[in-house]
């Protein structure tokens, strides 16, 4: 039998020890990476839709910030899809890490394109449009007849679309107070109709997790349209009984969906 020298024994011992150490290090490093990737996301960016501005997010902002989230609100120019995506990207650039990107109504089309930003980790659609590559917002809007309460007017001579003041409360914001609805109507931006006809070039929900809220009493986007879009994209759906502005009337319920997205649940 060959006798192994003390030097050879020590060499083998140290080689074995090095192997064990490297395996332990790899395991610890892997666990650390897992913890990093599963850590909750603390940044939330909110994107409003047409016939609105960022002030409508106030109640949801308050709920989320009290829970420790860093919330930023985009003020869309509403002049085109490209301009709104650019405005959203400016805000996303300023985030210090992974972000949940939330869009309401027309804002859903905006986040579908802007969601390709590298800092976006998850998408949340609040009673929102969710077109696919090559699709336009108006395509989906026309897949169901408008509710009698719907007050979207025809474009004016400048191509701008407004919501009928007489129908705004019932058609857009039925479950908030008359006074709040009047303020929301007064603060709506000038929405250029060409945005509705601009196709999506790259739908972010194809690559990133998506969560969708169906507002079951919505009179501006028919709930069946919301369900059809979310089903097609395999979006995780939550139904909330509320109007088109469910994020104003039920901010806690909407916040739960955003929090679930931040925890990747």
N, C-alpha and C positions, 0 to 999 in steps of 0.2 A: 504493500500500500504506500502511495506517495505521501510523504510528510509535507504539510503546508507550513511554510515558514511564518514566523511571527509577523514579518513585514507584509506578507500576502494576506494573512488573517486581518490585519489592521486595515489594509486597503479595501478588502471586501466589506468589512464592517462600516467603514466610512461611506463606501458606495451605497450600501443598503440604507444607511441613515439618511444620506442625501436624497434617495428615492422616496423614502417615507416623508421627509420634510417637504419635498416638492408636491407630493400628493395632498398633504395636509394644507399647504399653501393654496393649491388650486381649489380645494373644497371651500376654504374660508373665503377666497376671492370670489368664487361663484356665488356663495351665499350673500356676500356683500353686494354683488351686482344685482341679485334677485331682489334684495331689500330696496336697492336704489330704484329699480324699474317698477316696483309695486308701491312705492311711496306715493301718498296722495298728491295730486296736483293742486297747487294753491293759487294759480293765476286763472282768472276768468275774464274773457272779453265778450261784451254784449253788443250785438249789431241790430239796430232797429230796422223796421221795414218802411214801406211807403205810407203816406198819410200820417206820419208820426215823426218824432225826433227822439233824441236820447233821454229826454226828461221822463218819458214813460217808464223807464227802468228803475225809478227811484226806490220803490218798495222792495223790489228784488235785490237791488244793490244793498239796501239796509240789512236784509236778512242774511245775505252772503258775507258781508263784511263783519257782521257780529259773530259769524262762525269762523272767522279767521282768514277768509279769502281775500286776495288782492284783486279787486274788480276795476276794470277800465271800460268805459263806454265810448263807442265809436259814434261820431256825428257824420252820418253819410251825407254827401252832397246831393244824392239822388239824381244826378245829372246823366249817369249811364252806369251800366254794370261795371265797366272798366274803372270808372272813377270811384265807385263805392268799394270795389276790391282794393284799389290803391290806398284809399283812406283806412281800410281795415288793416292792410299790411303795414302801414306806418305805425299803428298802435301795436301790432304784433311784434314789430322790430324792437319795441321798447320793453317787452316782457323779459324777465330775468330767468326764464326757464319754461318747462312744458306748460301748455295753456289749454283750457277748455274754451272752445269758440262756440258762441251761442248766437243763433239768428232767429228773428221773428218775422213771419210772413215773407215779404220780398227779401228780407235779410237772410232767409234760407238759401236763396239763389246766390247771394253774395258769399256766404260762408262755404257754399259748395265749391266755389272757385278759390276763395282766399284760404280755405282750409288746407291747401297744399303747402302753405308756409311751414318751414321745418319745426317751428315751435309749437304748432298745433298738434296736440296728442289725442283729442277727442272732439266730436261735433255734437251739438245739441240743437235740434230743430223744434222751435216752439210755434205750433200752428203755422208751419212754414213750408214754403216750396222747397222741393228737393229734386231738381232736374238731373238728368244723366248727360253724358257726353253728347253734344250735338243737339240737345233739346233746349227749348226756350220755356220761360215761365208761362207765357200766354198759352202754350200748347196744353199745359196742365190745367190752367184756369178754365179752358173751354171744354174739359172732359165731363163737366156736370153743369146743369143749369143754375144760374145765380138765384139766391134766395130773394124773396120779395123785398126783404129789408136791405139788401145790398145797395149801397149808394155810390159805387164807383162811376164817375162821370166820363163822358167821352173826352178825348184830348182837346184842348183849346187850340187857337191858331198858332201857338208857340210849341205845340206838342206836349204840353204839360197836363197831367191828370190830377184832378182833385176829387175829394169825397164830398158828396152832397151833404150840406149842413143839416138839412131836415131829416136825413136818415142816419147821421153819424152815430147817435147814441144807440139806437136800436140795431143798426147794421154792423157797427164796429165794436162798440163797447157797452153792451147792454147791461152787464153786471157790475158796473161801477156807477158812482153817483152822476147825476146830470151835470153838476158843477165840474167834476173831474173830466167828464166827456167833453164839455164845452172848452175846457182848457186844452185838452188834447187836440181837439179840432183846430183851435186857434194857433197851436204850435206846429201843425203839420208842415213838412217841407214841400217844396215844389217838385213833384215827381215827374220826370220826363219819360213818356210812354215807350220810347225806344228801348229802354232797359228791359221791358217785358219781352221784347222780340229778339234779344241778343242771346245766341246759344252758348251753352257751357262748353268750354274747351277741355277741361279735365276735372271730373267730379271727384272731389277729395274723399267722399264717403266710400269710394271703391277701395281705398287703401287704409282708411282710418276708422276706428269704431264710431258708430253713430247712434244717437238716442233721439227719439222723436216723441213729441207731445201732441196728441189729438185733442183739440178743444171741441167737445161734443156738441156745444151749442153755437158753434161758429157760423156766422151769417155772411162772412166776407170770403172765406175759403171753405167750400163745402167739406164737412168732415170726411166724406167718402173719398175725396181727392187726397186728403192727408193720409188716410189709411192705405190707399192704393200706392202712393209714392213710397211710404215707409215699408210696406210689404215687399215691394219690388226690390228694395235695396237691403233687405234683411236688417233693418233698423230695429233697435230695441224700443218697443212702444209702450208709452204710458197714456192712458186716457183720463182726462180731467174734465169734469162737468164745468164748462165755463164758456165765455164769449171769445171772440178773436183776441182780446187782450187779457187772456187768462193769467198772464204774468203779472198783471196789475191787480186783478181781483183775487187771485190765489197765489201770491208770491211764495209762500211756504211750500206749497205742493210743487211748484216749478223748481224751487231751490233743491228739493229732494232729488229730482232727476239730474240736475247739474252736479250735485254732490256725488251721486252714483257714478256719473261719468268721470269725475275726478278721482274716484277710487277704483275705476275700471271694473265696476260690478255689473 
